[in-house]
Amino acid sequence: MGLKKCVFLSDLHIQSDEDVDKFLKFIEKLDADAVFLLGDIFEFLAYDNSQCIKKYEDIIDKLRKISLKGIKVVFVEGNHDFALNGKFVSGSKIEISPEEYIFDLDGKKTVLVHGDVFFINRIFRSLLRSTITKKLVKFIPDALIMKFGFWLSSLGKNKRKIVREEMIERQIRYVIRRFSDADIFVSGHLHIPIIKRILYGKRELLWVNPGGPDYSCEYKNGEFFIKSY
């Protein structure tokens, strides 16, 4: 059976108790076959850090439960939530992708990514996700990792509000070059809602961006819709 109705979320940057409650209420009312989380859902969650897991345990538990009930849950890692594995998915059917997630949506090749790879320092990005770093953080107190992570995340808050046309064009060029055979491309990171058809050569690509903390994206009856979150 195919996915008839899907929900896509990105860049919620959940941090406060109010943010947590809002997400839980959204998921409680969820009427969909699948929910795709395209990164930066959390303000900081990495390396299966026990302090971060505890902070977000209500959300993680809810995602686990709906995955076990048969709702497809896919988490594509962002630049604020990455290097996830054991504790996050334990006892669930949640699927995690550190890079892109590719699947068939009504017969169309669909690619999901967060989008940070287009804009941040790639060496720094790779270092944070490297096997060596994952091993080293095990020797650093969880509370210290969490404190550093939230501080590092806070540095980019003002930058996230600025989306230049050049950033959009850069992402389009990357999409065409990397995923030229895709029919649908869904990405986050830009914090703006986008449903845009891109024509190149004889092909057409539908580009969708859920839009960030104020929006959600829904797929139903073969169409994408941007809605309030």
LINKA-V719507 format. One record per pair of residues at least 12 apart in sequence whose ideal C-beta (glycine too) atoms are under 6 Angstrom apart, sorted by the first residue. I is the first residue (numbers start at 0). GAP is how many residues later the second one is. D is the distance in whole Angstrom. If there is no record, write none. Layout:
[[I/GAP/D] [I/GAP/D]]
This chain:
[[2/30/5] [2/31/5] [3/29/6] [4/27/5] [4/28/6] [4/215/5] [5/26/6] [5/28/5] [5/213/4] [6/25/5] [6/28/5] [6/211/6] [7/28/5] [7/178/6] [7/202/5] [7/209/4] [8/28/6] [8/201/6] [8/207/6] [9/28/4] [9/178/3] [9/200/5] [10/29/4] [10/177/5] [10/180/5] [10/201/4] [11/29/5] [11/201/5] [12/27/6] [12/30/5] [12/200/6] [13/28/5] [14/28/4] [22/36/6] [23/38/6] [26/35/5] [33/38/4] [34/38/6] [35/38/5] [35/76/6] [36/38/5] [37/38/5] [37/74/6] [37/76/6] [37/150/4] [38/37/5] [38/38/6] [38/39/2] [38/75/3] [38/149/5] [39/38/4] [39/40/4] [41/14/6] [41/39/5] [42/37/6] [42/110/5] [43/36/6] [43/105/4] [43/106/5] [43/109/5] [44/36/4] [45/36/5] [45/37/5] [46/36/5] [46/90/5] [47/38/5] [47/39/4] [48/93/5] [48/96/5] [48/97/6] [49/92/5] [50/91/4] [50/92/5] [50/95/4] [51/94/5] [52/34/5] [62/31/6] [63/28/4] [66/25/5] [66/26/4] [66/27/5] [72/21/5] [73/21/5] [73/27/6] [74/21/5] [75/21/5] [75/25/5] [75/36/5] [75/38/6] [76/21/5] [77/36/4] [78/37/4] [79/73/5] [81/47/6] [82/46/6] [82/51/6] [83/12/6] [99/13/5] [105/116/6] [107/75/4] [107/76/5] [108/73/5] [108/74/5] [109/74/4] [110/68/5] [110/71/5] [110/74/5] [111/74/5] [112/74/5] [113/74/5] [113/75/6] [114/72/4] [114/73/5] [114/74/3] [115/73/5] [117/52/6] [117/53/5] [117/56/5] [159/31/6] [162/27/5] [162/29/5] [175/24/5] [183/22/5] [184/20/6] [184/22/5] [185/22/5] [186/22/6] [189/19/6] [190/21/4] [191/19/6] [192/18/3] [192/22/5] [192/33/4] [193/15/4] [194/13/5] [194/29/5] [207/16/5] [210/15/6] [213/15/6] [214/14/5] [215/13/4]]
